[in-house]
Amino acid sequence: MNGANQFIPPTETQMKNQLDILKLYLENIDDILDQLKQILISTHPNGSKNNDIIVLTGNFGQSTLLINFVCNARAHKIDLSKVVVFPTDKKMLDIAQDLGLNVFHHFKLFSTVSSFEEEASDYGNRVFAKMMYPKVVSCQLVIALGYNVLFQDLDVVYYDRNPLEFW
């Protein structure tokens, strides 16, 4: 290795698994978009022309970060009506709903994503890559429906204003 990063190409099995995930996604895309569209419409009452959305995604292991984000935003009286959470497991779904957030969860969309019980030990490893799938897909879906997306990791909080105010 000599201090250099080494790329290990995916195995045949890993490539097949990725193709299966893509197939599942494409087979369900119409249903997924129809359901998500209803949630996005609800974030823009009275036909608001502003089509900005903040997208968050995560699993139960990151739930304390979501709770911290919401508590901080509420303490600063920051409107969260244009935040949509894409939880990857049932526990995170329940927490996001209990917090009163807009939530989109389609069982088949993230059914191939583990609950992330195993953690990524190295940046860029296979577990880390699996964790990136929901981030990419959640943004792609919202963009496909004609909305502007600000993706945010769960470990971010706002100092005193909603970042959409700067757009």
N, CA and C of each residue as an Amber inpcrd file, in Angstrom:
protein
   501
   0.8120000  -1.1950000   0.0000000   0.0000000   0.0000000   0.0000000
   0.8530000   1.2550000   0.0000000   1.9210000   1.2710000   0.7380000
   2.8620000   2.3900000   0.7290000   2.1980000   3.7450000   0.9600000
   1.1940000   3.7840000   1.8490000   0.5460000   5.0540000   2.1720000
  -0.4900000   5.5050000   1.1690000  -0.6670000   4.8050000   0.0800000
  -1.6400000   5.1970000  -0.9410000  -2.9470000   4.4390000  -0.7300000
  -4.0270000   5.0640000  -1.0890000  -5.3200000   4.3870000  -1.0420000
  -5.3730000   3.3380000  -2.1390000  -6.0010000   2.2520000  -1.8270000
  -6.1080000   1.1760000  -2.7960000  -7.5770000   0.9350000  -3.1020000
  -7.9380000   0.9920000  -4.3760000  -9.3060000   0.7200000  -4.7870000
  -9.4540000  -0.7730000  -5.0250000 -10.4350000  -1.3510000  -4.3380000
 -10.7300000  -2.7560000  -4.5460000 -12.0390000  -2.8220000  -5.3220000
 -11.9930000  -3.2750000  -6.5550000 -13.2160000  -3.3000000  -7.3630000
 -14.2500000  -4.2480000  -6.7590000 -15.5380000  -3.9680000  -7.0270000
 -16.5800000  -4.8400000  -6.4800000 -16.5130000  -6.2350000  -7.0860000
 -16.9480000  -7.1800000  -6.2830000 -16.9840000  -8.5680000  -6.7550000
 -18.2250000  -8.7600000  -7.6250000 -18.2970000  -9.8860000  -8.2870000
 -19.4760000 -10.2080000  -9.1010000 -20.7360000 -10.1940000  -8.2360000
 -20.6440000 -10.7510000  -7.0560000 -21.7940000 -10.7960000  -6.1480000
 -22.2260000  -9.3920000  -5.7510000 -21.2710000  -8.5340000  -5.4440000
 -21.5930000  -7.1540000  -5.0760000 -22.2330000  -6.4080000  -6.2460000
 -21.7390000  -6.6280000  -7.4360000 -22.3320000  -5.9790000  -8.6070000
 -23.7590000  -6.4750000  -8.8370000 -23.9760000  -7.7730000  -8.6650000
 -25.3250000  -8.3230000  -8.8180000 -26.2560000  -7.7290000  -7.7730000
 -25.7830000  -7.5960000  -6.5520000 -26.6040000  -6.9980000  -5.4890000
 -27.0000000  -5.5640000  -5.8410000 -26.0650000  -4.8050000  -6.3930000
 -26.3630000  -3.4270000  -6.7840000 -27.3780000  -3.3770000  -7.9220000
 -27.2630000  -4.2870000  -8.8630000 -28.2370000  -4.3480000  -9.9570000
 -29.6210000  -4.7360000  -9.4390000 -29.6720000  -5.5990000  -8.4460000
 -30.9550000  -5.9720000  -7.8360000 -31.5980000  -4.7660000  -7.1480000
 -30.7870000  -3.9530000  -6.4890000 -31.2920000  -2.7440000  -5.8330000
 -31.8390000  -1.7710000  -6.8810000 -31.1000000  -1.6080000  -7.9740000
 -31.5480000  -0.7280000  -9.0500000 -32.8480000  -1.2420000  -9.6680000
 -32.9470000  -2.5320000  -9.8550000 -34.1550000  -3.1360000 -10.4180000
 -35.3520000  -2.8760000  -9.5010000 -35.1850000  -3.0770000  -8.2170000
 -36.2550000  -2.8430000  -7.2540000 -36.6980000  -1.3820000  -7.2900000
 -35.7470000  -0.4960000  -7.3570000 -36.0200000   0.9420000  -7.4300000
 -36.8310000   1.2640000  -8.6870000 -36.3770000   0.7820000  -9.8310000
 -37.0490000   1.0970000 -11.0970000 -38.4320000   0.4580000 -11.1920000
 -38.5950000  -0.7090000 -10.6300000 -39.9030000  -1.3800000 -10.6520000
 -40.9400000  -0.6390000  -9.8040000 -40.4960000   0.1480000  -8.8490000
 -41.4040000   0.8190000  -7.9280000 -41.4060000   2.3410000  -8.0580000
 -40.6990000   2.8730000  -9.0310000 -40.4980000   4.3160000  -9.1300000
 -41.8110000   5.0880000  -9.2500000 -42.7650000   4.5960000 -10.0240000
 -44.0240000   5.3340000 -10.1950000 -44.7800000   5.4470000  -8.8770000
 -44.8760000   4.3510000  -8.1540000 -45.5560000   4.3530000  -6.8580000
 -44.8250000   5.2460000  -5.8610000 -43.5180000   5.1650000  -5.8530000
 -42.7000000   5.9800000  -4.9490000 -42.9260000   7.4640000  -5.2270000
 -42.8660000   7.8480000  -6.4980000 -43.0380000   9.2630000  -6.8550000
 -44.4520000   9.7520000  -6.5440000 -45.4520000   8.9220000  -6.7930000
 -46.8340000   9.3150000  -6.4850000 -47.0040000   9.5930000  -4.9970000
 -46.4630000   8.7290000  -4.1650000 -46.5980000   8.9150000  -2.7140000
 -45.7980000  10.1260000  -2.2290000 -44.5870000  10.2720000  -2.7390000
 -43.7470000  11.4000000  -2.3190000 -44.3480000  12.7270000  -2.7660000
 -44.9320000  12.7470000  -3.9440000 -45.5280000  13.9890000  -4.4620000
 -46.5630000  14.5500000  -3.4950000 -47.3690000  13.6870000  -2.8930000
 -48.3970000  14.1440000  -1.9500000 -47.7730000  14.8080000  -0.7270000
 -46.6810000  14.2620000  -0.2620000 -46.0040000  14.8530000   0.8980000
 -45.3830000  16.1970000   0.5360000 -44.7480000  16.2640000  -0.6230000
 -44.1160000  17.5160000  -1.0350000 -45.1470000  18.6130000  -1.2730000
 -46.2830000  18.2570000  -1.8360000 -47.3520000  19.2420000  -2.0430000
 -47.8020000  19.8050000  -0.6940000 -47.8690000  18.9470000   0.3160000
 -48.3270000  19.4020000   1.6340000 -47.3360000  20.3650000   2.2940000
 -46.0950000  20.3790000   1.8460000 -45.1030000  21.2970000   2.4130000
 -45.2270000  22.6990000   1.8240000 -46.0470000  22.8290000   0.7960000
 -46.2080000  24.1080000   0.1040000 -47.6940000  24.4740000   0.0480000
 -48.2650000  24.8930000   1.1640000 -49.6940000  25.2050000   1.1850000
 -50.0370000  26.4090000   0.3140000 -51.2800000  26.4580000  -0.0720000
 -51.8100000  27.5790000  -0.8520000 -51.0770000  27.7810000  -2.1690000
 -50.5570000  26.7030000  -2.7360000 -49.9200000  26.7910000  -4.0490000
 -48.6600000  27.6180000  -4.0780000 -47.9320000  27.6670000  -2.9950000
 -46.6960000  28.4360000  -2.9160000 -45.7930000  28.1280000  -4.1030000
 -45.2610000  29.1760000  -4.7000000 -44.3780000  29.0090000  -5.8690000
 -42.9700000  28.5910000  -5.4620000 -42.6040000  28.8690000  -4.2140000
 -41.2870000  28.4920000  -3.7130000 -41.2390000  26.9700000  -3.6000000
 -40.3390000  26.3510000  -4.3240000 -40.3020000  24.8810000  -4.3260000
 -39.0280000  24.3320000  -3.6970000 -38.5700000  24.9670000  -2.6360000
 -37.3650000  24.5360000  -1.9440000 -37.7140000  23.5170000  -0.8610000
 -36.8990000  22.4680000  -0.7610000 -37.0900000  21.4090000   0.2240000
 -35.7410000  21.0890000   0.8640000 -35.7510000  20.8720000   2.1660000
 -34.5630000  20.3820000   2.8590000 -34.7640000  18.8960000   3.0930000
 -33.8130000  18.0920000   2.6410000 -33.9000000  16.6330000   2.7300000
 -32.9110000  16.1240000   3.7670000 -33.4230000  15.2830000   4.6640000
 -32.6040000  14.5960000   5.6580000 -32.8640000  13.0980000   5.5270000
 -31.8760000  12.2940000   5.7870000 -32.0940000  10.8560000   5.8320000
 -31.1950000  10.2480000   6.8910000 -31.6780000   9.1610000   7.4800000
 -30.8760000   8.4950000   8.4910000 -31.6120000   7.3050000   9.0770000
 -30.9010000   6.6150000   9.9450000 -31.4450000   5.4270000  10.6000000
 -31.5280000   5.6710000  12.1030000 -32.0280000   4.6900000  12.8110000
 -32.2140000   4.8070000  14.2590000 -30.9110000   5.1640000  14.9750000
 -29.8020000   4.6540000  14.4900000 -28.5180000   4.9540000  15.1120000
 -28.1710000   6.4310000  15.0850000 -28.8390000   7.1890000  14.2250000
 -28.6010000   8.6320000  14.1110000 -29.7480000   9.4510000  14.7010000
 -30.6520000   8.7950000  15.4020000 -31.8600000   9.4710000  15.8810000
 -31.5660000  10.6020000  16.8660000 -30.5330000  10.4620000  17.6780000
 -30.2180000  11.5500000  18.6170000 -29.7970000  12.8070000  17.8580000
 -29.1750000  12.6310000  16.6940000 -28.8020000  13.7840000  15.8760000
 -30.0450000  14.4830000  15.3320000 -31.0340000  13.6930000  14.9060000
 -32.2850000  14.2760000  14.4170000 -32.9930000  15.0290000  15.5380000
 -33.0620000  14.4300000  16.7060000 -33.7230000  15.0740000  17.8470000
 -33.0130000  16.3800000  18.2010000 -31.6920000  16.3580000  18.1970000
 -30.9140000  17.5670000  18.4790000 -31.1900000  18.6540000  17.4430000
 -31.2280000  18.2610000  16.1670000 -31.5190000  19.2120000  15.0900000
 -32.8810000  19.8790000  15.3220000 -33.9060000  19.0760000  15.6090000
 -35.2590000  19.6000000  15.7900000 -35.3350000  20.4920000  17.0250000
 -34.7610000  20.0560000  18.1330000 -34.7830000  20.8580000  19.3680000
 -34.0960000  22.2040000  19.1560000 -32.9600000  22.1930000  18.4800000
 -32.2390000  23.4290000  18.2070000 -33.0630000  24.3580000  17.3220000
 -33.6470000  23.8040000  16.2600000 -34.4520000  24.6310000  15.3460000
 -35.6450000  25.2440000  16.0770000 -36.2940000  24.4630000  16.8950000
 -37.4590000  24.9760000  17.6240000 -37.0510000  26.0210000  18.6640000
 -35.9000000  25.8350000  19.2820000 -35.4130000  26.8170000  20.2560000
 -35.1480000  28.1640000  19.5920000 -34.7730000  28.1190000  18.3140000
 -34.5100000  29.3530000  17.5650000 -35.7190000  29.7820000  16.7290000
 -36.8590000  29.1110000  16.9450000 -38.1030000  29.4230000  16.2270000
 -37.9230000  29.3390000  14.7070000 -37.2090000  28.3060000  14.2760000
 -36.9650000  28.0870000  12.8390000 -38.0350000  27.1490000  12.2900000
 -38.6630000  27.5780000  11.2120000 -39.7250000  26.8140000  10.5580000
 -39.1560000  25.5350000   9.9400000 -39.7360000  24.3970000  10.2910000
 -39.3010000  23.1030000   9.7620000 -40.3080000  22.5170000   8.7630000
 -41.2370000  23.3420000   8.3020000 -42.3030000  22.8250000   7.4410000
 -41.7970000  22.3470000   6.0720000 -40.6340000  22.7860000   5.6720000
 -40.0970000  22.3620000   4.3750000 -38.9740000  21.3410000   4.5190000
 -38.8790000  20.7440000   5.6930000 -37.9400000  19.6520000   5.9290000
 -38.6870000  18.3460000   5.7040000 -38.0840000  17.4500000   4.9320000
 -38.6460000  16.1180000   4.7190000 -37.5880000  15.0950000   5.1100000
 -37.9660000  14.2080000   6.0120000 -37.0600000  13.1650000   6.4880000
 -37.3680000  11.8700000   5.7340000 -36.3230000  11.2180000   5.2620000
 -36.4040000   9.9170000   4.6080000 -35.7660000   8.8850000   5.5360000
 -36.5300000   8.3540000   6.4840000 -35.9520000   7.3780000   7.4100000
 -35.6910000   6.0450000   6.7150000 -34.6400000   5.3710000   7.1390000
 -34.3020000   4.0920000   6.5070000 -34.7550000   2.8940000   7.3200000
 -35.3100000   3.1320000   8.4850000 -35.8240000   2.0100000   9.2770000
 -37.0320000   2.4640000  10.0900000 -37.7640000   1.5060000  10.6250000
 -39.0240000   1.7610000  11.3270000 -38.8280000   2.6140000  12.5740000
 -37.7680000   2.3640000  13.3270000 -37.5550000   3.1400000  14.5530000
 -37.3530000   4.6230000  14.2420000 -36.5730000   4.9120000  13.2070000
 -36.3500000   6.3120000  12.8300000 -37.6320000   6.9180000  12.2630000
 -38.4010000   6.1390000  11.5410000 -39.6950000   6.5930000  11.0350000
 -40.5780000   7.0500000  12.1930000 -40.6790000   6.2220000  13.2110000
 -41.5190000   6.5470000  14.3650000 -41.0440000   7.8250000  15.0700000
 -39.7450000   7.9580000  15.2330000 -39.1980000   9.1390000  15.9130000
 -39.4710000  10.4000000  15.1030000 -39.2240000  10.3570000  13.8080000
 -39.4510000  11.5280000  12.9500000 -40.9270000  11.9290000  12.9620000
 -41.8200000  10.9460000  12.9250000 -43.2550000  11.2450000  12.9860000
 -43.6210000  11.8260000  14.3420000 -43.0840000  11.2550000  15.4210000
 -43.3710000  11.7700000  16.7630000 -42.8850000  13.2090000  16.9400000
 -41.8430000  13.5810000  16.2090000 -41.3320000  14.9500000  16.2590000
 -42.1750000  15.9050000  15.4120000 -43.1450000  15.3540000  14.6780000
 -44.0320000  16.1810000  13.8710000 -43.4370000  16.6310000  12.5480000
 -42.4430000  15.9120000  12.0620000 -41.7960000  16.2770000  10.8030000
 -42.5130000  15.6640000   9.6070000 -42.2940000  16.2440000   8.4370000
 -42.7340000  15.6190000   7.2010000 -41.8470000  14.4130000   6.9780000
 -42.4620000  13.2690000   6.7310000 -41.7060000  12.0210000   6.6250000
 -42.1470000  11.2690000   5.3800000 -41.1640000  10.7640000   4.6360000
 -41.4760000   9.8710000   3.5230000 -40.7370000   8.5600000   3.7370000
 -41.5260000   7.5030000   3.8000000 -40.9370000   6.1720000   3.9310000
 -41.7090000   5.2170000   3.0300000 -41.0330000   4.6780000   2.0580000
 -41.6200000   3.6720000   1.1670000 -40.8680000   2.3760000   1.4510000
 -41.5800000   1.3780000   1.9290000 -40.9380000   0.1490000   2.3800000
 -39.9580000  -0.4080000   1.3520000 -40.3430000  -0.4510000   0.1010000
 -39.4790000  -1.0650000  -0.9140000 -38.2790000  -0.1960000  -1.2610000
 -38.3970000   1.0990000  -1.0660000 -37.3070000   2.0070000  -1.4410000
 -36.0150000   1.6910000  -0.7070000 -36.1070000   1.4880000   0.5970000
 -34.9070000   1.2200000   1.3850000 -34.8910000  -0.1830000   1.9730000
 -35.6730000  -1.0900000   1.4010000 -35.7390000  -2.4490000   1.9430000
 -34.4200000  -3.1930000   1.8150000 -33.5760000  -2.7670000   0.8870000
 -32.2830000  -3.4330000   0.7050000 -31.1830000  -2.8000000   1.5380000
 -31.5200000  -1.6950000   2.1990000 -30.5360000  -1.0140000   3.0300000
 -30.6340000  -1.5950000   4.4270000 -29.5140000  -1.9930000   4.9710000
 -29.5180000  -2.5520000   6.3240000 -29.9210000  -1.4770000   7.3110000
 -30.2020000  -1.8910000   8.5120000 -30.5270000  -0.9210000   9.5470000
 -29.2540000  -0.2580000  10.0640000 -28.1630000  -0.5300000   9.4310000
 -26.8650000   0.0530000   9.7600000 -26.4160000  -0.2980000  11.1640000
 -26.7920000  -1.5040000  11.6080000 -26.3110000  -1.9740000  12.9020000
 -24.7890000  -2.0820000  12.8670000 -24.2820000  -2.4970000  11.7030000
 -22.8280000  -2.5060000  11.5580000 -22.4190000  -1.1210000  11.0870000
 -21.3560000  -0.6100000  11.5980000 -20.9280000   0.7280000  11.2570000
 -19.7940000   0.6740000  10.2460000 -19.7060000   1.7270000   9.4880000
 -18.6070000   1.8330000   8.5410000 -17.3300000   2.1040000   9.3290000
 -16.3710000   1.2110000   9.2290000 -15.1290000   1.3870000   9.9810000
 -14.1540000   2.2950000   9.2470000 -14.3110000   2.3930000   7.9460000
 -13.4290000   3.2430000   7.1470000 -14.2560000   4.0450000   6.1610000
 -13.8630000   5.3040000   5.9880000 -14.5200000   6.1490000   4.9960000
 -14.3970000   5.4790000   3.6300000 -15.5180000   5.3100000   2.9580000
 -15.5000000   4.7620000   1.6080000 -15.6040000   3.2470000   1.5320000
 -15.6490000   2.5490000   2.6740000 -15.7370000   1.0890000   2.5750000
 -17.1460000   0.6840000   2.1350000 -17.4040000  -0.6100000   1.9850000
 -18.6790000  -1.1020000   1.4550000 -19.8680000  -0.7310000   2.3450000
 -19.6890000  -0.7760000   3.6630000 -20.7780000  -0.3910000   4.5670000
 -21.0610000   1.1040000   4.4030000 -20.0210000   1.9020000   4.3330000
 -20.1730000   3.3430000   4.1170000 -20.9180000   3.5970000   2.8050000
 -20.5680000   2.8680000   1.7670000 -21.2150000   3.0410000   0.4670000
 -22.7040000   2.7220000   0.5510000 -23.0700000   1.6830000   1.3070000
 -24.4870000   1.3460000   1.4810000 -25.2290000   2.4850000   2.1720000
 -24.5560000   3.1730000   3.0510000 -25.1790000   4.2690000   3.7770000
 -25.3900000   5.4950000   2.8820000 -24.6880000   5.5790000   1.7710000
 -24.8150000   6.7180000   0.8630000 -26.0330000   6.5890000  -0.0560000
 -26.4870000   5.3770000  -0.2900000 -27.6050000   5.1350000  -1.2010000
 -28.8430000   5.9600000  -0.8400000 -29.2980000   5.9530000   0.4090000
 -30.4770000   6.7520000   0.7390000 -30.2830000   8.2500000   0.5110000
 -29.0730000   8.7310000   0.7030000 -28.8070000  10.1570000   0.4900000
 -28.9920000  10.5240000  -0.9770000 -28.4410000   9.7200000  -1.8420000
 -28.5330000   9.9840000  -3.2810000 -29.9710000   9.8330000  -3.7700000
 -30.6070000   8.7430000  -3.3800000 -31.9550000   8.4570000  -3.8610000
 -32.9620000   9.4890000  -3.3700000 -32.8880000   9.8750000  -2.1040000
 -33.8440000  10.8460000  -1.5780000 -33.7570000  12.1700000  -2.3420000
 -32.5640000  12.6090000  -2.6370000 -32.3970000  13.8520000  -3.4020000
 -32.8910000  13.6900000  -4.8360000 -32.5380000  12.5830000  -5.4620000
 -32.9470000  12.3430000  -6.8540000 -34.4620000  12.3490000  -6.9840000
 -35.1560000  11.7340000  -6.0480000 -36.6180000  11.6640000  -6.1140000
 -37.2520000  13.0520000  -5.9960000 -36.7740000  13.8410000  -5.0700000
 -37.3320000  15.1830000  -4.8670000 -37.0430000  16.0550000  -6.0920000
 -35.8620000  15.9640000  -6.6210000 -35.5020000  16.7230000  -7.8260000
 -36.3510000  16.2860000  -9.0140000 -36.5930000  14.9730000  -9.1350000
 -37.4080000  14.4510000 -10.2400000 -38.8170000  15.0280000 -10.2240000
 -39.2900000  15.4340000  -9.0420000 -40.6260000  16.0200000  -8.9290000
 -40.6060000  17.5410000  -9.0840000 -39.4450000  18.0930000  -9.4420000
 -39.3600000  19.5140000  -9.7680000 -39.0580000  20.4450000  -8.6080000
 -38.5660000  19.9080000  -7.5270000 -38.2470000  20.7330000  -6.3660000
 -36.7450000  20.9920000  -6.2890000 -36.3910000  22.1060000  -5.6600000
 -34.9940000  22.3980000  -5.3550000 -34.6550000  21.6960000  -4.0490000
 -33.4750000  21.1350000  -3.9680000 -33.1010000  20.3500000  -2.7880000
 -31.8770000  20.9330000  -2.1000000 -31.9960000  21.0530000  -0.7970000
 -30.8420000  21.2950000   0.0550000 -30.7160000  20.0370000   0.8960000
 -29.7080000  19.2350000   0.6130000 -29.5020000  18.0300000   1.4110000
 -28.6810000  18.4090000   2.6300000 -29.0710000  17.8290000   3.7560000
 -28.3670000  18.1260000   4.9940000 -28.1120000  16.8490000   5.7670000
 -26.8870000  16.6430000   6.1910000 -26.5910000  15.5480000   7.1050000
 -27.2290000  15.8530000   8.4580000 -27.4530000  14.8150000   9.2200000
 -28.1500000  14.9720000  10.4930000 -27.3090000  15.6330000  11.5840000
 -26.0310000  15.7530000  11.3710000 -25.1840000  16.3480000  12.4100000
 -25.0170000  17.8590000  12.2300000 -25.9380000  18.4760000  11.4960000
 -25.8980000  19.9160000  11.2630000 -27.0650000  20.5630000  12.0130000
 -26.7920000  21.6930000  12.6400000 -27.8600000  22.4950000  13.2430000
 -27.7440000  23.9100000  12.6940000 -28.8430000  24.6550000  12.7470000
 -28.8620000  26.0380000  12.2590000 -28.5320000  26.9710000  13.4110000
 -27.7360000  27.9680000  13.1240000 -27.3580000  28.9060000  14.1730000
 -28.5480000  29.7590000  14.5970000 -29.1510000  30.4450000  13.6440000
 -30.3090000  31.2570000  14.0230000 -31.3320000  31.4520000  12.9110000
 -31.0430000  30.9330000  11.7100000 -31.9920000  31.0860000  10.6060000
 -32.0150000  29.8420000   9.7370000 -33.1450000  29.6590000   9.0970000
 -33.3090000  28.5750000   8.1460000 -32.4370000  28.8830000   6.9140000
 -31.6400000  27.9280000   6.4430000 -30.7710000  28.2110000   5.2940000
 -31.5390000  28.5310000   4.0160000 -32.8020000  28.1450000   3.9320000
 -33.5830000  28.4640000   2.7400000 -33.8140000  29.9590000   2.5990000
 -33.6570000  30.7020000   3.6830000 -33.8120000  32.1520000   3.6190000
 -32.7120000  32.8020000   2.7760000 -31.6260000  32.0880000   2.5490000
 -30.5050000  32.6480000   1.7960000 -30.5950000  32.3660000   0.3060000
 -31.5850000  31.5650000  -0.1020000 -31.7210000  31.2250000  -1.5250000
 -32.4730000  32.2940000  -2.2490000
